[in-house]
Structure formats: structure tokens, C-alpha cells
Amino acid sequence: MYTKNNLEYNAINMIRHLAAIVVIYSHSYILLYGDIHEPLHNILKYIDSAELAVYVFFAISGRLILKSYLNSNGLLDYIWKRFIRIFPALLICLILTLLTAFLFLNNVNGRDFFFNNTTLSYLSNVFFVGGYNLPFLFDENPYPYVANGSLWTLRYEVALYAIIPLCFLINNKNTGGGLILLGLMFIFFSYVSFTGKPNLYYNISKLGVVFIFSSIYEYYKLKNNKYFTLVFFLALVPAYSIGAEILYKTICSILIVLLLNHVYFYLNRLGQIYAVRKIKFDYSYGIYIYAFFVQQSLMVFFHFTSVFSFFLSALVISFAISWISWHVIEKPFLNYKNLFGRSM
């Protein structure tokens, strides 16, 4: 069906796929060389393209998840839709990567592998906790031990899914005051929890800033002022110059929200002119949750001398797996997304 709203949906879908590809590109350097970052990190100093891509994911989620909650037929309907989108593909990913890792190993007893504490910790990611390592397989890689480092963001995304209903608990979707308060709290806690190294409180705070501010823009239907966005761009210069890393990252995260809202605005303008067919696939989630494991596995069996060949190989394989994941797992499960609510 051709509709004007599909233009925006398709663009968001495309941006998510680009963000997933950027994550693979950024990881290619650290996974190939161990201690060498991508060129953009050397320029931006405090942030790399993978982190910017994660900000994009969370900015898009903040907008779409808020809309999902406001349009849901009650809390159970909202929870089910979030569960059906995330959990089935993640569960299969954990099982397949675990079995694949075991098949790669020689002279390792199945009991020693499957009942290893590291393996059990990896499997506990199905509950959005646990570690990202697997025993024996990646010990000699340039970036050792870690089997699927990209999974680290999922626990924070799910936590933010849970926070959205709490923001409206008192006022029952009638005011966004809770969103504003939470956004300010996340900014505050991102500063007080910053130690220079990743930690639970800082991660949820910095990602929460992006997610919640994007939700605020959606809730109040705010329109960007290009001069307001320019001010944030200019603010990056002194933050960079004085070495204020947390301020620099906070500005970057808010800028992502502002820039995406500029994109939404112009897409709405175009949508008033053009009607397009809705793209009925989303491989970005599959690409994201499989790519890191694919890259680490490639490093076990092949000797890459070029970042580009490593990146391209990982991208092709990850895309193929994500295609299967979407058509065999994700899409069939999504047919049941309206089990507890009206059709959306």
C-alpha cells in the first residue's frame, strides 16, 4: 500500500541499517588490531563511530518506543510488543552462537564447555544480564575472549523500555513532565557516575539521555531550530579543547537527537508530496546481534591484512544471517504482536 507516512518509516529503517553497518566498520579496527581505533576516533578523540551509531539506535528507539506505549492498549500490550521484538531473535542468537562456537573447538569436552561458568554467564544474556565471553575459542584473537560484545546495549535498552511507562504512571499519558524530569536526572547521573571507564550507572545514564530526549521531542512534537542545533555544534569546540569528555559526549548525544529530528521534519515535508510503499523488512537487529560474533569467528580462521576485506566479509555474512533471522524468526513472531491489543 502506498502512503505518505511510509517515507518516514522507510528512512528510519534505512538509518537503522546504516547504523548497524557503521558498528561493524568501527569494530573491524579493534577486532583486527586489538589496540588500534578507527580514523574517526583519532579525530573526535573521545568517541568513535560505533558509539555514535549506538546513540542513533537509542534516539530512534526513544521516539518509536514512546509512540508504541502511547498507542498500546494497556501495559500488557506494550510489554508483549517489546518482548516479541527483542526476545525470540536474541534467544536463537545465543543458542546458535554457542553451538557454533562449540563446533569450532577441537579436543574440548562438551561438559567442560557447556557447563563452564563463562558459558552460563553468556547464556544469561537471554535475561539481559551476564557476560559476553565464551571459553576456549577466542583466547588468541587480537581482541581476546569476547564472543559478542555488542550485546552490552540490550540490557540498557530494555531498562529504558521499562522506564517509559513509569514516567506516565501518575498522569496516565496526559503529561510529559516525567520524561523531562527523567532526562535531567540522566544528565546529572551521567556526570556523577563518570569515571573514565564504562560502568553500569554511567552507561544507563548516557544512553538514557539520548533515549529520553528523543521521547520528549516526540511527545511534545517539537520542531528543531537550525540555530539551536548550530549552537550545540559550536559547543563541541570548547568541550573538546578543554578535555571535558563527559560534556563532549553529552553534547554529541543531544546533537544526534536534534539532527534526527531535522531528518524527520524534512521527511514529513516530502511525505506531503510523495507516497511510497512501506519497506516490510528490518534486518538491522539481526545484523547488530550477530556481527561481533561473526567478526571474532573470522579472526580465528582467516588472516586478514586489510580492514576493508575484514569489514566486507563480516558485513556479507552478517547480512545473510540477519536475512534468515528476519524471515524465519523475527517476522513470524511479529505476526503475533497484536495478541493483547488492537491492530496498529
C-alpha positions as CSV (number, residue, x, y, z in Angstrom):
1,M,0.0,0.0,0.0
2,Y,1.3,3.4,-0.9
3,T,1.0,6.1,1.8
4,K,2.8,9.3,2.6
5,N,3.8,8.2,6.2
6,N,5.8,5.3,4.7
7,L,8.5,7.7,3.5
8,E,9.5,8.5,7.1
9,Y,9.3,4.8,8.2
10,N,11.5,3.7,5.3
11,A,14.0,6.4,6.1
12,I,14.2,5.4,9.7
13,N,14.6,1.8,8.6
14,M,17.5,2.8,6.3
15,I,19.2,4.8,9.1
16,R,19.0,1.8,11.4
17,H,20.6,-0.4,8.8
18,L,23.4,2.2,8.2
19,A,24.0,2.5,12.0
20,A,24.4,-1.3,12.2
21,I,26.8,-1.3,9.3
22,V,28.8,1.6,11.0
23,V,29.1,-0.6,14.1
24,I,30.7,-3.4,12.1
25,Y,33.1,-0.9,10.4
26,S,34.1,0.5,13.8
27,H,34.6,-2.9,15.4
28,S,36.7,-4.0,12.4
29,Y,39.7,-2.0,13.7
30,I,39.7,-3.0,17.3
31,L,38.9,-6.7,16.5
32,L,41.6,-6.9,13.7
33,Y,44.3,-5.0,15.5
34,G,43.4,-5.2,19.2
35,D,44.6,-1.7,20.2
36,I,44.1,0.4,17.1
37,H,41.0,2.6,16.8
38,E,39.3,3.7,13.6
39,P,40.4,7.0,12.0
40,L,37.3,8.9,13.2
41,H,38.1,8.1,16.8
42,N,41.6,9.7,16.3
43,I,39.8,12.8,15.1
44,L,37.0,13.0,17.6
45,K,39.3,11.8,20.4
46,Y,36.6,10.9,23.0
47,I,34.1,9.0,20.8
48,D,34.1,6.6,17.8
49,S,31.6,5.9,15.1
50,A,30.3,2.8,16.9
51,E,29.3,4.8,19.9
52,L,27.7,7.4,17.6
53,A,25.8,4.6,15.9
54,V,24.5,3.3,19.2
55,Y,23.3,6.9,20.0
56,V,21.4,6.8,16.7
57,F,19.8,3.4,17.7
58,F,18.7,4.8,21.1
59,A,17.5,8.1,19.6
60,I,15.3,6.2,17.1
61,S,14.1,3.8,19.9
62,G,13.2,6.7,22.2
63,R,10.9,8.1,19.6
64,L,9.3,4.8,18.4
65,I,9.0,3.2,21.8
66,L,7.2,6.2,23.2
67,K,4.8,6.1,20.2
68,S,4.3,2.3,20.9
69,Y,3.5,2.9,24.5
70,L,1.0,5.8,23.8
71,N,-0.7,3.7,21.1
72,S,-0.8,0.4,23.1
73,N,-4.0,-1.0,24.5
74,G,-2.7,-1.1,28.1
75,L,0.6,-2.1,29.8
76,L,0.4,-5.8,28.9
77,D,0.0,-5.0,25.2
78,Y,3.1,-2.7,25.4
79,I,5.2,-5.2,27.2
80,W,4.2,-8.0,24.8
81,K,5.2,-6.0,21.8
82,R,8.6,-5.2,23.2
83,F,9.1,-8.8,24.2
84,I,8.1,-10.2,20.9
85,R,10.5,-7.9,19.1
86,I,13.6,-8.5,21.2
87,F,13.5,-11.9,22.9
88,P,12.9,-14.6,20.2
89,A,15.7,-13.4,17.9
90,L,18.1,-12.9,20.9
91,L,17.4,-16.4,22.3
92,I,18.1,-18.0,18.9
93,C,21.2,-15.9,18.5
94,L,22.6,-17.0,21.9
95,I,21.9,-20.7,21.1
96,L,23.3,-20.6,17.6
97,T,26.5,-18.7,18.5
98,L,27.0,-21.1,21.5
99,L,26.6,-24.2,19.3
100,T,28.7,-22.7,16.5
101,A,31.5,-21.9,19.0
102,F,31.5,-25.5,20.3
103,L,31.7,-26.9,16.8
104,F,34.7,-24.8,16.1
105,L,36.6,-26.3,19.0
106,N,38.8,-29.3,18.9
107,N,39.5,-31.6,21.9
108,V,37.2,-29.8,24.2
109,N,34.7,-31.9,26.2
110,G,31.1,-30.8,25.9
111,R,30.6,-30.8,29.6
112,D,33.6,-28.6,30.1
113,F,32.3,-26.1,27.6
114,F,28.5,-26.1,28.2
115,F,28.7,-26.1,32.0
116,N,31.6,-23.7,32.1
117,N,30.7,-20.6,34.3
118,T,31.7,-18.4,31.4
119,T,29.3,-20.2,29.1
120,L,26.4,-20.0,31.6
121,S,27.1,-16.3,32.0
122,Y,26.9,-15.8,28.3
123,L,23.6,-17.7,28.1
124,S,22.2,-15.5,30.9
125,N,22.1,-12.6,28.3
126,V,18.7,-14.0,27.5
127,F,17.6,-12.3,30.8
128,F,19.7,-9.2,29.8
129,V,22.4,-9.9,32.4
130,G,25.6,-11.8,32.2
131,G,28.9,-11.6,30.3
132,Y,29.8,-11.6,26.7
133,N,32.7,-14.1,26.7
134,L,32.9,-17.8,25.7
135,P,35.6,-20.1,26.9
136,F,38.5,-21.5,24.8
137,L,37.6,-20.2,21.4
138,F,38.7,-16.6,21.1
139,D,41.7,-16.6,23.6
140,E,44.3,-15.9,20.9
141,N,42.3,-13.2,18.9
142,P,43.7,-9.7,18.9
143,Y,40.7,-8.7,21.0
144,P,40.6,-11.9,23.2
145,Y,37.8,-13.7,25.0
146,V,34.8,-11.6,24.0
147,A,32.4,-13.5,21.8
148,N,29.6,-11.0,21.4
149,G,30.4,-7.6,22.8
150,S,27.6,-5.8,21.0
151,L,25.0,-7.4,23.4
152,W,26.0,-4.9,26.1
153,T,23.5,-2.3,24.9
154,L,20.4,-4.6,25.1
155,R,20.1,-4.5,28.9
156,Y,20.0,-0.8,28.9
157,E,17.5,-0.6,26.0
158,V,15.2,-3.0,27.9
159,A,15.6,-1.0,31.1
160,L,14.5,2.1,29.2
161,Y,11.6,0.3,27.8
162,A,10.5,-0.3,31.4
163,I,11.1,3.3,32.4
164,I,8.8,4.8,29.8
165,P,5.5,3.5,31.5
166,L,6.8,4.7,34.9
167,C,7.1,8.3,33.5
168,F,3.3,8.2,32.9
169,L,2.3,6.2,36.0
170,I,0.8,9.1,37.8
171,N,-0.7,11.2,35.0
172,N,-1.7,8.3,32.7
173,K,-0.2,9.5,29.4
174,N,-1.5,13.0,29.8
175,T,1.7,14.9,30.6
176,G,5.3,14.5,29.6
177,G,6.6,16.1,32.9
178,G,8.0,12.7,34.0
179,L,10.0,12.5,30.8
180,I,11.6,15.9,31.3
181,L,12.5,15.2,34.9
182,L,14.0,11.8,33.9
183,G,16.0,13.4,31.1
184,L,17.5,15.9,33.5
185,M,18.2,13.2,36.0
186,F,20.1,11.1,33.4
187,I,22.2,14.2,32.5
188,F,23.1,14.6,36.2
189,F,23.8,11.0,36.9
190,S,26.0,10.7,33.7
191,Y,28.2,13.3,35.3
192,V,28.4,12.0,38.8
193,S,28.9,8.4,37.6
194,F,31.6,9.1,35.0
195,T,34.9,7.5,35.9
196,G,36.5,7.4,32.5
197,K,35.7,3.7,32.2
198,P,32.4,2.0,31.3
199,N,30.1,1.2,34.3
200,L,26.5,0.3,34.8
201,Y,25.3,3.7,36.1
202,Y,27.2,5.8,33.5
203,N,26.0,3.6,30.6
204,I,22.3,3.7,31.5
205,S,22.6,7.5,32.1
206,K,24.4,8.4,28.9
207,L,22.1,6.2,26.7
208,G,19.1,7.4,28.7
209,V,19.9,11.0,27.8
210,V,19.6,10.1,24.1
211,F,16.5,7.9,24.5
212,I,14.5,10.2,26.8
213,F,15.3,13.4,25.0
214,S,14.2,11.8,21.7
215,S,11.0,10.7,23.5
216,I,10.5,14.3,24.7
217,Y,10.8,15.6,21.2
218,E,8.2,13.0,20.0
219,Y,5.8,13.6,22.9
220,Y,5.7,17.4,22.5
221,K,6.1,17.3,18.7
222,L,8.9,19.7,19.0
223,K,10.4,21.3,15.9
224,N,14.1,22.0,15.6
225,N,15.5,25.4,15.1
226,K,18.6,25.2,12.9
227,Y,20.3,27.9,15.0
228,F,19.7,25.9,18.2
229,T,21.3,22.9,16.5
230,L,24.2,25.2,15.4
231,V,24.8,26.3,19.0
232,F,25.3,22.7,20.1
233,F,27.7,22.1,17.2
234,L,29.7,25.1,18.2
235,A,29.6,24.0,21.9
236,L,31.6,20.9,20.9
237,V,34.7,23.0,20.2
238,P,35.3,24.3,23.8
239,A,34.3,21.0,25.3
240,Y,36.8,19.2,23.0
241,S,39.5,21.9,23.6
242,I,39.4,21.7,27.4
243,G,39.2,17.9,27.5
244,A,35.7,17.8,29.1
245,E,35.0,14.3,27.9
246,I,31.6,13.8,29.6
247,L,30.4,17.3,28.4
248,Y,31.6,16.5,24.9
249,K,29.7,13.1,24.8
250,T,26.6,14.7,26.3
251,I,26.5,17.3,23.6
252,C,27.1,14.7,20.9
253,S,24.2,12.6,22.2
254,I,21.8,15.5,22.2
255,L,23.1,16.6,18.7
256,I,22.1,13.1,17.4
257,V,18.6,13.7,18.6
258,L,18.5,17.2,17.1
259,L,19.8,16.0,13.7
260,L,17.5,13.1,13.5
261,N,14.6,15.4,14.2
262,H,15.7,17.6,11.3
263,V,15.6,14.4,9.2
264,Y,12.1,13.6,10.4
265,F,10.9,17.2,9.7
266,Y,12.1,17.2,6.1
267,L,10.8,13.7,5.5
268,N,7.3,14.8,6.7
269,R,7.6,17.7,4.2
270,L,8.5,15.2,1.4
271,G,5.7,12.9,2.6
272,Q,3.2,15.6,1.8
273,I,4.3,15.3,-1.8
274,Y,5.3,11.7,-2.4
275,A,3.6,8.5,-1.4
276,V,5.7,5.4,-1.3
277,R,5.4,1.7,-0.5
278,K,6.4,0.7,3.0
279,I,9.5,-1.4,3.3
280,K,8.5,-4.7,5.0
281,F,11.8,-5.8,6.5
282,D,14.2,-4.8,9.2
283,Y,17.5,-6.6,9.2
284,S,19.3,-4.1,11.5
285,Y,18.6,-6.0,14.7
286,G,19.9,-9.3,13.3
287,I,23.0,-7.6,11.8
288,Y,23.7,-6.0,15.2
289,I,23.4,-9.0,17.4
290,Y,25.3,-11.4,15.1
291,A,28.1,-9.3,13.6
292,F,30.5,-9.2,16.5
293,F,30.5,-13.0,16.8
294,V,30.9,-13.3,13.0
295,Q,33.9,-11.0,13.1
296,Q,35.6,-12.8,16.0
297,S,35.0,-16.1,14.3
298,L,36.5,-14.9,11.1
299,M,39.6,-13.9,13.0
300,V,40.0,-17.5,14.2
301,F,40.1,-19.0,10.7
302,F,41.5,-16.3,8.5
303,H,44.4,-14.0,8.4
304,F,43.2,-10.6,7.3
305,T,45.7,-7.9,6.3
306,S,43.1,-5.3,5.2
307,V,40.4,-3.7,7.4
308,F,38.2,-3.3,4.3
309,S,38.3,-7.0,3.4
310,F,37.6,-7.9,7.0
311,F,34.7,-5.4,7.2
312,L,33.2,-6.5,3.9
313,S,33.5,-10.3,4.8
314,A,31.8,-9.7,8.1
315,L,29.1,-7.5,6.6
316,V,28.2,-10.0,3.9
317,I,28.0,-12.9,6.3
318,S,26.1,-10.9,9.0
319,F,23.6,-9.7,6.4
320,A,23.0,-13.2,5.2
321,I,22.4,-14.4,8.8
322,S,20.1,-11.4,9.6
323,W,18.1,-12.1,6.4
324,I,17.4,-15.6,7.8
325,S,16.8,-14.3,11.3
326,W,14.2,-11.8,10.0
327,H,12.3,-14.2,7.7
328,V,12.5,-17.3,9.8
329,I,12.3,-15.9,13.4
330,E,11.6,-12.2,13.8
331,K,8.8,-11.6,11.2
332,P,6.8,-14.8,12.0
333,F,6.8,-13.8,15.7
334,L,5.8,-10.2,14.9
335,N,2.6,-11.6,13.3
336,Y,1.5,-12.1,17.0
337,K,2.4,-8.6,18.2
338,N,-1.3,-7.6,18.5
339,L,-2.2,-10.6,20.6
340,F,-3.1,-8.3,23.5
341,G,-4.2,-5.2,21.7
342,R,-5.8,-3.6,18.8
343,S,-4.2,-3.7,15.3
344,M,-1.8,-0.8,14.8
